[in-house]
Amino acid sequence: MQLAEIPELIRQQTQAECSWDEKNAQITVGANDLVAICDVLWRHPETYFDSLSCLTAIDLGPEEGQIEVIYTLYSIPKHKTIHLRVLANRDQAEIPSVSSIWKTADWHEREAFDLVGVQFVNHPNLIRILLPADWEGHPLRKDYVEQERYHGIQVKY
């Protein structure tokens, strides 16, 4: 199966709407359809994307009001890579967890939560992974303001 045929497979298998960006080998999908789509891409014998290689969360800023989450999927036996793109409302960035499909999502989602503030619904252990549990804010947000002190230690220099 060619990558450009995957959006049609998604529509047939899930009835979900999606859009194809051939230049970036990227499919934009809705957050509510994400888990069903990922399950098809993992289970279907023509795609078998058995690896979540990367999950990237990007704050598009207060002006845009959205956070973009990109899932990079790789099929080891088919040697194919595709990207899924999900947009979430910046003020309430909630996306379903795909950790039930790919175990690697556990840490990827925790990192996106920690640094950008994306809430992954139904994640088994959504806690900070890089910063201390009591750290204020999410450092990769465009409007992040670094705290002056942390437990009496000067943070800003």
C-alpha positions as CSV (number, residue, x, y, z in Angstrom):
1,M,0.0,0.0,0.0
2,Q,1.3,3.5,-0.9
3,L,1.2,6.1,1.8
4,A,-1.2,8.3,-0.2
5,E,-3.7,5.4,0.0
6,I,-3.8,5.4,3.8
7,P,-6.3,8.3,4.2
8,E,-8.8,6.3,2.2
9,L,-8.2,3.2,4.3
10,I,-8.8,5.3,7.4
11,R,-12.1,6.6,6.0
12,Q,-13.2,3.0,5.1
13,Q,-12.2,1.4,8.4
14,T,-13.2,4.2,10.9
15,Q,-15.5,6.6,9.0
16,A,-13.2,9.4,10.3
17,E,-12.5,12.5,8.4
18,C,-8.8,13.2,7.7
19,S,-6.7,15.3,5.3
20,W,-3.5,14.2,3.5
21,D,-0.4,16.3,3.1
22,E,1.7,14.5,0.6
23,K,4.7,16.8,0.9
24,N,5.1,15.9,4.6
25,A,3.6,12.4,4.4
26,Q,1.2,13.6,7.1
27,I,-2.4,12.9,7.8
28,T,-4.4,15.4,9.9
29,V,-7.0,13.7,12.1
30,G,-9.4,14.7,14.8
31,A,-8.5,14.0,18.4
32,N,-11.7,12.0,18.9
33,D,-10.8,9.7,16.1
34,L,-7.1,9.3,17.0
35,V,-7.2,6.0,19.0
36,A,-9.4,4.2,16.4
37,I,-7.2,5.4,13.6
38,C,-4.0,4.4,15.4
39,D,-5.5,1.0,16.1
40,V,-6.2,0.5,12.4
41,L,-2.8,1.6,11.3
42,W,-1.2,-0.8,13.8
43,R,-3.4,-3.8,13.2
44,H,-4.1,-3.6,9.4
45,P,-1.8,-6.0,7.5
46,E,-1.3,-3.5,4.7
47,T,0.0,-0.8,7.0
48,Y,1.3,-2.5,10.2
49,F,2.8,0.6,11.8
50,D,4.3,-1.3,14.7
51,S,6.4,1.6,16.1
52,L,5.6,5.0,17.5
53,S,9.0,6.6,16.9
54,C,8.3,10.0,18.1
55,L,5.6,12.3,19.5
56,T,6.1,16.0,19.2
57,A,4.0,18.7,20.8
58,I,4.2,22.2,19.5
59,D,2.6,25.3,21.0
60,L,1.4,27.4,18.2
61,G,1.0,30.4,20.6
62,P,-1.8,32.3,22.2
63,E,-2.6,34.0,19.0
64,E,-3.3,30.7,17.2
65,G,-4.9,29.2,20.3
66,Q,-3.8,25.7,19.4
67,I,-1.3,23.0,20.2
68,E,-0.2,20.7,17.5
69,V,0.8,17.1,18.3
70,I,2.6,15.1,15.6
71,Y,2.9,11.3,15.9
72,T,5.7,9.7,13.8
73,L,4.8,6.1,13.0
74,Y,7.1,3.6,11.5
75,S,6.4,0.1,10.0
76,I,9.5,-2.0,10.6
77,P,8.6,-4.8,8.1
78,K,7.3,-2.4,5.4
79,H,10.0,0.3,5.9
80,K,7.5,3.1,5.8
81,T,7.1,6.2,7.9
82,I,4.0,8.4,8.2
83,H,3.0,11.3,10.5
84,L,-0.4,11.9,12.2
85,R,-1.2,15.4,13.1
86,V,-3.7,16.4,15.8
87,L,-4.7,19.9,16.7
88,A,-6.0,20.7,20.2
89,N,-7.4,23.8,21.8
90,R,-4.5,25.4,23.7
91,D,-6.6,26.4,26.7
92,Q,-7.8,22.8,27.3
93,A,-5.3,20.6,25.4
94,E,-6.8,17.1,25.8
95,I,-6.0,14.3,23.4
96,P,-6.7,10.6,24.0
97,S,-3.7,8.5,25.0
98,V,-2.4,5.9,22.5
99,S,-0.3,4.1,25.2
100,S,-2.7,1.1,24.9
101,I,-1.5,0.6,21.3
102,W,2.2,1.5,21.6
103,K,3.9,1.2,25.0
104,T,6.5,3.8,23.9
105,A,3.7,6.4,24.0
106,D,3.9,6.2,27.8
107,W,7.1,8.2,28.0
108,H,6.5,10.3,24.8
109,E,3.1,11.5,26.2
110,R,4.6,12.2,29.6
111,E,7.2,14.4,28.0
112,A,4.6,16.4,26.0
113,F,2.6,16.8,29.1
114,D,5.6,17.9,31.2
115,L,7.0,20.5,28.7
116,V,3.9,21.7,26.7
117,G,1.0,20.8,29.0
118,V,-1.0,18.4,26.8
119,Q,-3.4,16.2,28.9
120,F,-3.5,12.7,27.5
121,V,-6.8,11.2,28.5
122,N,-6.7,7.6,29.9
123,H,-2.9,7.7,30.2
124,P,-1.9,5.1,32.9
125,N,0.6,7.4,34.7
126,L,0.5,11.0,33.4
127,I,3.1,12.6,35.7
128,R,6.1,14.8,35.0
129,I,9.1,13.0,33.5
130,L,11.8,15.7,33.2
131,L,10.9,18.4,35.7
132,P,10.2,18.1,39.4
133,A,6.5,17.3,40.3
134,D,6.0,20.8,41.8
135,W,7.5,22.8,38.9
136,E,5.2,25.6,37.8
137,G,4.1,25.8,34.2
138,H,5.2,24.1,31.0
139,P,8.5,25.5,29.7
140,L,7.9,25.0,25.9
141,R,4.7,27.1,25.9
142,K,5.2,30.3,24.0
143,D,3.9,32.4,26.9
144,Y,5.9,30.5,29.6
145,V,7.4,32.7,32.3
146,E,10.2,31.2,34.2
147,Q,9.8,31.3,37.9
148,E,12.3,33.5,39.8
149,R,13.1,30.9,42.5
150,Y,12.5,27.2,43.1
151,H,12.8,26.0,46.7
152,G,14.9,29.0,47.6
153,I,17.3,28.6,44.7
154,Q,17.5,31.3,42.1
155,V,16.4,30.0,38.7
156,K,16.9,33.0,36.4
157,Y,20.4,34.2,35.8
